[in-house]
Amino acid sequence: MDSTKYSQADFASIEGKDIMERAAIFAEFLNDTRERRHLQYRRVSLSGSAPVMQVQDPYTGQIRDMIYFGSNDYLNLTRHPRVIKAGHEALDKYGAGAGSVPLLGGTLDIHVRLEEDLARFKACEAAMIYTSGFGSNAGTLISLLQKDDCAILDMLDHASIVDGCINTNIRYFSHNNMESLERVLKRSRDKYRTKLVVVDGVYSMDGDIAKLDQIVELAHHYGAYVMVDEAHATGVIGDNGRGTPEHFHIEGKVDIVAGTLSKALGAVGGFIAASKPLIDLIRFYSRSYIFSTAMTPQAAGSLIEALKVIEEEPELRQKLWDNIRYFRKGLTSIGFDLGNAETAIFPIIIGDDLKVKEICRRCHEENLYVNPVVYPAVSKKLSRIRISLTAGHTREHMDRALDILESLGKEYSII
């Protein structure tokens, strides 16, 4: 099989083939992709998240020290001494796991403290934690929205949001387009019991920021509620790193604030923050919360400390933004198309899946770890290399990346 003639979308369903036959055909596709060294997924790290990471080369087996531009660990809190120490202390005190689901015996006092800290940090009345960000979005939306309700989604919303709306009506509006949103709100005004506009605070593939102040104003005017997913915003934007509502000075005006605990906060999990009655409702109806064992004590301890670090060490966020400004200037001066990127996520838009795969292969050989994003993750005309910065990247790291990318951009006629 020539894998360059196909995409992953071609194997989502194959007419007349059962799951085992489909798996065998997909294996052929993966094998050819691997032989061409285009399979840049599941590269194994031997050192954990860091600006320079030890990676086992999947093709040669050698250990590479790679400049890591594929992380969402924006403030490098996974390696922060205070965060690590707090996790160790929680592990020693409570053990390796919570031992039960949250509604039964699995809620620890350390979980309650984390929820209280998150509610305060997000300027909400109450909060609840999940074991994953995907589970928090999907579980919350499935529990709240039914056949008489409607989810109004930005076309670039995260997959966890889309999957969470499987049991309700969905209406999409053009990405960050307020005229499109208003048209959908007008058409939906008298048709549904509950209308919930759901957006990402910062969009994970484009790095741009939702126009949350305008979204809240429009939604409330037409009788809709608003939920914002702060996965890539928490710790990154806002005067104190509190995310998109703080960035637009509308804290307390967003009905539901969601997010992961696995990006700038450096651990793992998800959260929902809202009014106390709504949080109580979700606790008793969200199946991904009710039927999942509670968060590990180590993660909870690390997260409590991570929130303190964000508040007490603003220089980390300042360093991140210094890096963002420097790297953006470098990429744009070279001539790359970055779309509407505004934050630590940089999409180098190429619009050719094969060129994306080839450039990422060459970057890997140069010990530069970047991620290919091709169809169907994005449309074919928007296939890209996704780069994300952290506070720990040095000028030398960024200059090395700029030199490699400029050389490859010229070689493959991108610039």
C-alpha positions in Angstrom: 0.0 0.0 0.0 1.2 3.5 -0.9 0.3 5.4 2.3 0.8 8.8 0.6 -2.4 8.2 -1.4 -4.5 7.7 1.6 -5.4 9.5 4.9 -6.6 8.2 8.2 -10.2 9.2 7.2 -10.2 6.4 4.5 -10.1 3.8 7.2 -12.7 5.2 9.6 -15.2 2.8 8.0 -14.6 0.4 5.1 -17.7 -0.9 3.3 -18.2 -4.7 3.7 -15.3 -5.1 6.1 -15.8 -6.1 9.8 -13.6 -4.6 12.5 -10.8 -7.3 12.2 -10.6 -6.9 8.4 -10.6 -3.1 8.8 -7.8 -3.4 11.4 -5.7 -5.5 9.0 -6.0 -3.0 6.2 -5.2 -0.1 8.5 -2.1 -2.0 9.6 -0.9 -2.0 6.0 -1.3 1.7 5.9 0.6 2.2 9.2 3.4 -0.1 8.1 4.0 1.8 4.9 3.8 5.1 6.8 6.4 3.8 9.2 8.7 2.6 6.3 8.6 6.1 4.9 9.4 7.5 8.4 6.3 9.6 8.3 4.9 8.0 11.5 5.8 10.8 14.0 3.3 9.7 16.6 4.0 7.9 20.0 7.7 8.7 20.0 8.8 7.4 23.3 10.3 9.8 25.8 12.9 8.5 28.3 13.1 11.7 30.4 9.6 13.2 30.6 8.4 16.6 29.5 11.2 19.2 29.3 12.5 21.8 26.8 15.1 19.2 25.8 13.9 15.6 26.0 15.5 12.3 25.5 13.6 10.4 22.8 14.0 6.8 21.6 14.2 7.0 17.8 11.4 4.7 16.5 13.5 3.8 13.4 17.1 3.4 14.6 16.6 2.7 18.3 19.2 5.4 19.2 18.6 7.9 22.0 18.2 11.4 20.8 18.4 14.6 22.8 15.6 16.6 21.1 14.5 20.2 21.4 10.9 19.5 22.4 8.4 21.8 20.7 5.4 19.4 21.1 4.5 20.1 24.7 1.4 21.7 26.3 3.5 22.1 29.6 3.6 25.8 29.0 5.1 26.9 32.3 7.2 23.7 32.7 5.4 22.9 36.0 5.8 19.2 35.4 9.4 19.7 36.5 9.0 22.5 39.1 10.6 21.6 42.4 7.6 22.8 44.5 5.1 20.9 42.3 7.1 17.7 42.5 7.6 18.0 46.3 3.9 18.5 46.9 3.1 15.4 44.8 5.6 13.4 46.8 4.1 14.5 50.1 0.6 13.6 49.0 1.8 10.2 47.7 3.4 9.5 51.1 0.4 10.6 53.1 -2.5 9.1 51.1 -0.9 6.3 49.0 -0.9 5.6 45.3 -4.6 5.9 44.6 -7.9 7.2 46.0 -9.3 3.7 46.2 -12.9 4.4 45.1 -15.1 6.6 43.0 -15.7 10.2 44.2 -19.4 9.8 45.2 -18.6 6.7 47.4 -15.3 6.4 49.3 -12.9 8.1 46.9 -13.2 11.8 47.9 -10.2 12.9 50.0 -9.7 16.1 51.8 -7.0 17.0 49.3 -9.5 16.7 46.5 -11.8 19.1 48.3 -9.0 21.6 48.7 -8.2 21.4 45.0 -11.8 22.0 44.1 -12.0 25.0 46.4 -8.8 26.5 45.0 -10.0 26.0 41.4 -13.3 27.7 42.2 -11.5 30.7 43.7 -8.9 30.8 40.9 -11.7 30.8 38.2 -13.9 33.2 40.1 -16.8 30.7 40.4 -18.9 29.6 43.3 -17.9 25.9 43.1 -15.8 23.4 41.2 -15.4 19.7 40.7 -12.5 17.6 39.4 -12.3 14.8 36.9 -9.6 12.3 36.1 -9.2 13.7 32.5 -10.0 16.9 30.6 -11.8 14.9 27.9 -13.9 13.3 30.6 -14.8 16.6 32.2 -16.0 18.2 28.9 -17.8 15.1 27.5 -19.2 14.0 30.9 -20.6 17.4 31.8 -22.2 18.1 28.4 -23.8 14.6 28.2 -25.2 15.0 31.6 -26.7 18.5 31.0 -27.9 18.5 27.4 -30.7 16.3 26.1 -33.0 16.0 23.1 -34.9 19.2 23.9 -31.8 21.2 24.3 -29.2 22.7 21.9 -25.4 23.1 21.9 -24.2 26.0 19.8 -20.6 25.2 18.9 -17.7 27.0 17.3 -16.7 25.0 14.2 -13.2 24.5 15.7 -14.3 23.3 19.1 -12.3 20.5 20.7 -13.4 16.9 20.0 -14.3 16.4 23.7 -17.0 19.1 23.3 -18.4 17.7 20.1 -18.5 14.1 21.6 -20.2 15.5 24.7 -23.1 16.8 22.6 -24.0 13.4 21.1 -27.4 13.3 22.8 -28.5 16.8 22.0 -29.0 19.1 19.0 -25.9 20.8 17.6 -25.7 24.1 15.7 -22.4 25.3 14.5 -21.2 28.9 13.9 -18.2 30.0 11.8 -15.0 30.1 13.8 -14.9 33.2 16.0 -17.4 34.9 13.8 -19.9 36.9 15.8 -22.3 37.6 12.9 -22.5 33.8 12.3 -23.1 33.2 16.1 -25.8 35.8 16.2 -27.6 34.2 13.2 -27.6 30.8 15.0 -28.8 32.3 18.2 -31.7 34.1 16.5 -32.8 30.9 14.7 -32.5 28.9 17.9 -34.1 31.4 20.3 -37.6 29.8 20.7 -36.8 26.2 19.6 -35.1 24.7 22.5 -35.4 24.3 26.3 -31.8 25.1 27.0 -29.3 26.7 24.7 -25.6 26.5 25.6 -22.9 28.2 23.6 -19.6 26.2 24.0 -16.2 27.5 22.9 -12.5 27.0 23.5 -10.8 29.9 25.3 -7.7 29.3 23.3 -8.0 27.0 20.2 -5.6 24.0 20.4 -4.8 23.8 16.7 -4.7 27.5 15.8 -3.6 29.3 19.0 -6.1 32.1 18.7 -8.3 33.4 21.5 -12.1 33.2 21.5 -13.9 36.6 21.5 -15.4 35.6 24.8 -16.6 39.0 25.9 -18.7 39.4 22.7 -19.8 35.7 22.9 -21.1 36.2 26.5 -22.9 39.4 25.6 -24.6 37.9 22.5 -25.5 34.6 24.2 -27.1 36.2 27.2 -29.0 38.7 25.1 -30.6 35.7 23.2 -31.3 33.7 26.4 -28.4 31.3 26.0 -25.8 30.2 28.5 -22.0 30.1 27.9 -19.4 27.4 28.6 -15.7 28.0 27.9 -13.0 25.3 27.8 -9.9 26.8 29.3 -7.5 24.0 28.5 -4.9 26.1 26.7 -5.7 29.4 28.4 -5.2 28.6 32.1 -1.8 29.8 33.3 -1.1 31.4 29.9 -3.5 34.4 29.4 -5.0 36.9 31.7 -3.1 39.3 34.0 -2.7 36.6 36.6 -2.9 33.6 34.3 -6.5 32.9 35.2 -7.6 32.5 31.6 -9.9 33.9 29.1 -12.5 35.5 31.4 -9.7 37.4 33.2 -8.2 38.3 29.8 -11.5 40.0 28.8 -12.3 41.3 32.4 -15.5 39.3 32.5 -14.8 36.9 35.4 -18.0 35.7 37.1 -20.0 36.3 34.0 -19.3 33.0 32.2 -21.9 30.3 33.2 -19.6 27.3 33.1 -15.8 27.4 33.1 -14.1 24.1 32.1 -10.6 23.0 31.5 -7.8 20.5 31.8 -5.3 20.1 34.6 -2.7 18.6 32.3 -1.3 21.5 30.4 0.1 24.7 32.1 -0.8 23.1 35.5 1.5 20.3 34.7 -0.3 17.2 36.0 -3.4 15.4 34.8 -7.2 15.7 35.0 -10.0 18.1 34.3 -12.4 20.5 36.1 -15.7 22.2 35.8 -16.4 25.4 37.7 -19.9 27.1 37.9 -22.6 27.9 40.4 -22.9 25.5 43.3 -26.4 24.2 42.3 -25.1 23.4 38.8 -22.0 21.7 40.2 -24.2 19.6 42.5 -26.4 18.6 39.5 -23.4 17.5 37.4 -21.9 15.5 40.3 -24.9 13.2 40.4 -25.5 12.9 36.7 -22.1 12.9 35.0 -21.3 9.3 34.3 -17.6 9.9 33.6 -17.4 11.4 37.1 -19.6 8.9 39.0 -18.1 5.7 37.5 -14.4 6.7 37.5 -12.1 6.2 40.4 -11.1 9.6 41.9 -8.0 11.5 41.0 -4.7 10.2 42.4 -3.6 12.0 45.6 -0.2 12.8 44.0 -1.9 14.6 41.1 -4.1 16.6 43.5 -1.2 17.6 45.7 0.9 18.7 42.7 -2.1 20.7 41.3 -2.8 22.6 44.5 0.9 23.7 44.5 0.8 24.4 40.8 -2.0 26.9 41.3 0.1 28.6 44.0 3.1 28.8 41.7 1.1 30.4 38.9 0.0 33.1 41.4 3.3 33.5 43.2 5.8 33.2 40.3 4.4 35.5 37.5 7.9 35.6 36.0 7.3 32.1 34.5 4.4 33.5 32.5 6.4 36.6 31.5 9.2 34.4 30.2 6.6 32.4 28.2 5.3 35.6 26.6 8.8 36.8 25.9 9.4 33.6 24.1 6.1 33.9 22.2 6.9 37.3 20.9 10.4 36.4 19.9 9.5 33.2 18.1 6.5 34.8 16.3 8.7 37.5 15.0 11.2 35.0 13.8 8.6 32.8 12.0 6.8 35.7 10.4 10.1 37.3 9.2 11.0 34.0 7.5 7.6 34.1 5.7 5.6 31.3 7.3 1.8 31.5 7.4 0.8 31.3 11.1 -2.9 31.9 10.6 -4.5 33.8 13.5 -2.1 32.5 16.2 -1.9 34.7 19.3 -0.6 32.5 22.1 2.0 29.7 22.7 0.6 27.5 19.9 2.1 28.1 16.4 0.5 26.4 13.4 2.9 26.6 10.4 0.2 26.2 7.7 1.4 24.4 4.6 -1.7 22.9 3.0 0.0 19.8 1.7 -0.1 16.6 3.8 3.0 15.0 2.1 5.1 18.1 2.6 4.1 18.3 6.3 5.1 14.6 6.8 8.4 15.1 5.0 9.3 18.2 6.8 8.5 16.6 10.2 10.6 13.6 9.2 13.5 15.9 8.5 13.0 17.9 11.7 13.2 14.6 13.6 16.5 13.8 12.0 17.7 17.3 13.1 16.6 16.6 16.7 13.8 19.0 16.5 10.6 17.6 17.9 7.5 19.1 16.2 4.1 17.6 15.5 2.5 17.0 12.1 -1.3 17.8 11.9 -2.8 16.5 8.7 -6.2 15.6 7.3 -8.7 14.7 8.8 -7.5 16.4 12.0 -7.7 19.6 9.9 -8.8 20.2 6.3 -6.3 19.4 3.6 -5.8 23.0 2.7 -4.9 23.8 6.3 -2.5 20.9 7.1 0.3 22.2 9.2 3.2 21.7 11.5 2.1 22.4 15.1 4.7 24.0 17.4 4.1 24.9 21.0 6.5 27.0 23.2 7.2 26.8 26.9 8.8 29.2 29.4 11.8 26.9 29.5 12.9 27.3 25.9 16.0 29.4 25.5 16.9 31.8 22.7 19.4 29.1 21.5 16.5 26.5 21.3 14.3 28.9 19.3 17.1 30.1 17.0 18.1 26.5 16.2 14.4 25.7 15.4 14.2 28.9 13.2 17.3 27.9 11.3 16.1 24.4 10.6 12.6 25.5 9.6 13.8 28.2 7.3 16.1 25.8 5.5 13.4 23.2 5.1 10.8 25.8 4.1 13.0 26.9 1.2 13.8 23.3 0.2 10.2 22.3 0.1 9.1 25.6 -1.5 7.0 26.7 1.5 8.6 30.1 1.7 
